[in-house]
């Protein structure tokens, strides 16, 4: 495994790679089994796998957890080595960003709904860094998890709109045995809070079961989920189609139920694709 900390050096090295398929997994570190599933898929489907670890400052809003975001760099290096990746990219913010540079703006509508409404400007930072990383790595395939569903949608739209020659690969949510969606922020939860957080996946599972049994009304499903989430502080429950447009009735194979809640002081998101 080769480790690069400078963008220039990585670009120079990638320029020497010929006739090999490159897979790329962008992360912010504190790697868990969800990240490992992305890495494994990349190593299975590509000749070379690059993993980046970069806590991107431009996607954090004032008052969010940028400064305390979990950092486990030595453990992450070991995980990447054991996973068989070829290149680990560990840039600094000064290496990624200049003092005065162009900014990429998220779509003015779908970049400012749901997550974007609660975190205005968040997706500007996400798309800005993803564009840079795709240009740096020249990846044929880049792997993103479905847990960040709106991010995934916007990254795919950016790649399509800007004619970027990278295939964005959607990867399923990985959960603990108890159903809790894996997240680097789960480390913030106490044992009691982890138990409370289980209502998130339970509510999604219940909604999915109702859909299987014929329920299609969005408002009815929201009310069921609302009742199941009484142990946590709800930020939103949204049901949209996969183009992130509001719907009144569930469209099978074209709908997503999205949830954001606070468990104690920790903000968690989850979803289910229907």
N, C-alpha and C positions, 0 to 999 in steps of 0.2 A: 504494500500500500504506500503510495507516494502522498506526501502532505505538502500542500502549497498554502502560503499565507499571503502571497502577493498576486494580484490579478494579472499583472504583466507576465509573470513567470508561468502562470497557468495557461494563459493564452498562447504563449510561445510553445509550451509543451504540447498543447492540443493541436497546434498547427503541424506537428510532426506525425500525428496519427492519421494513417491513410487506410481507406477501405475497411474501416471497422465501425460498427454501430455503437453509438454512445447513448447510454441511459443516464438520467440525472434525477436525483432526489434532493430537493431543497428542504432544509429543516432549520429550526431555531435551536436545535440541541435538546438536551435532557431526553435522550432517545429512549423510546419504549417499544413494546411489541408492535404497535401500530406503525412506527417508522420502520422497524425491521421487516414488516410485511411488504412495505413499499420497496425497500432495498432488495429483498429476495426476488420480487417480481422483476426488478430491473436487471439483476444479475442473471436471471433465467432467460431474459428476452434480449439481452444486448451483449456485445463483446467486451465493452468497458463500462463500468459504473462509476459515476462521480456523485459524491454526497457533499453538500455544503452545510456548514453550521454557521449561522449568522443571525444574531438577534437584531433584527432590522429596526432602527430607531424611528424611521419615517412612518411606520404603520401603527405606532403607539400614540394615543392621545394624552393630553396633559392629565395627570392624576392616575394613569394606568400603571401597570406593573413592569415597565421597562427596566428600571434599575434593579428590581428584585426577581426578574424572570429567572427560573431555575437554570443554573449552569453546572454541568458535570463533564467538563471537557475531557478529562483523563479517562473516565468511564466510557464516554462517547467514542473516544479513539479506539478503545479495546473492542467495543461493540462493532464498530466499522471494520476493524481488522478481522474479527471472527466471522463477520458476515461476508467477507471476501470481496470487498469493494477494491477498486483500483486506485482511485484518487479521492482524497479528502481535502476540501477547500475550506480554509479557516481565515477569511478576510476580516479586517477591521473596518469600522465605519469610514475612517479616513481613506482607506484604500478603495472603498466602493463609491463614496460620494466626494464631490469637489465642493468648494466654497460657493460657487455660483454656476449652477448647471440647469439645463432644461428640466421641466417637470412634466410627468405624464399624469393626466387627469382621468379618473374613472368616469364611466358613462354618467351623464348628468341626471338620468332617471334611475336606472337599475343599480348604479353605484351608491345611491343615496336612499334606498329603501331597506327595510328590515335591519340587518346588521349595519348598513351604511347610514341609516337614519339615526340609530343609537350611537354610532361612532363616526360622525361626519369627517371625511378626509382619510379614514382608515384605508379604504381601498385604493386611494391615490398612492399611498406608500407601498401597499402590497404589489400593485401592478408595476410601479417604478422599479422595485428591486427584482421582481421576477423577470421583467424585460432585460435588465442588466445581466442577470445570471444566465438566462437563455442565450444571450449574445456571447457571453464569456465562454460557456461550456460547449456551444455549438451542438447541443444534444439533439439526437434523432427522436428520442422519447423522454418525456418528463413525467414524473409520477406524483399525483396529488390525491389526497384522501377525500372521500365524500363527506366527512364530518364537517369540513368547512365548505358547505355546499355552494353558498353564494360566491365565495372566493373562487372555487372551481369553475363556476359558470362564467365569471368575469375574466378569469385567465384564459379560458377557451375563446371567449369573444375577442379578447385582445389579440391572441395569436391569429385568429381568423381575420380580424380587421387590419392588422399590420403586416399580414402575409409572412408571418414567421414560420420557418420551416421546421417546426418541432411538433410532434404528435403529443397531445396532452392525454395521458392515460388516467382514467378514473379508477380509484381503488376503494374497495369496500371498507366500512368502519370496522375497526377491531375493538372488541369489548373484553372486559374481564368476565370471568365465569358467572358473576352475579349480574351481568348486564351493563355495568357502568362503562361508558365509552372511554377508551384510553385517551389521556391528555396529559401533557407535561404539567399542567396546572393542578392536576389531582393531588400533587404533592402538598399543596396548601391545605388540603382537607384533613380535619381531625377524624378519628375513627367514627365518632358519632355523626359527623357531617357526611362521611362516606355512606353510612347507612341511610341518611336522609336523601342523599343524591340518587339512590336507587329508584326513587319514584319517577325519575326522568325517563329512563328506558322502559319502566313498567307502563308508564302512560302511553308511550309510543307503541309498545307491543299490544296494549289493549285497543288502541285506535286502529291498528292494523288488523286485529282480529275482527273488529266491528265491520271494517271495510270488506274483509273476506266474506262476512255473513250478510253483506248487501247494503250496509250503510254508505251513503254517498254525500250526505249533506254536510257541508263544511262547518256550519255553525254548531250542529249537533256534536260533531267530533271535537270541536274546540271546547265545548262545555264539559264533555267527558274528561278531556285532558286537564282542563282547569281544576276539576274536582280531584283528580289524582295527584295534582301538584300542590296540595294544600300545605305540605310540610316545608315548602321552599318559597322564596320570593320570586315571583314570575316577572320577567322583563317583557317577553312576548311569546305568543303562540301564533304562528302563521302557517297557512296552507296555501301553496301556490303550485302552478304547473312548472315544468322544468325549464321554461323560459322566464321564470320568476315573474309571472303575471298572476294577479289574483283570480281565484275561481270560486264559484258558489257550490259546485259539486265536484267530488273526486273524479279524476280521469285516470283510470287504471293504466299503469305503465307510463304515466306522464305527470305524476304529482309528487310533491315533497311536503312533509310536515316538519316544521322547524320550531325549535324551542330554545329559548335562552332564559336562564334563571340564575339567581344568586343563592348559593348554599353557604350560609354565613357571609363572609366577605369575598368569597370566590365566585367568579362568574363562569358558568359552564354552558356550553351549547351542545345540542344533539339534534338528530333528525332521523327520519326514516323515509326512504324512497318507495313509493307505492306505484 
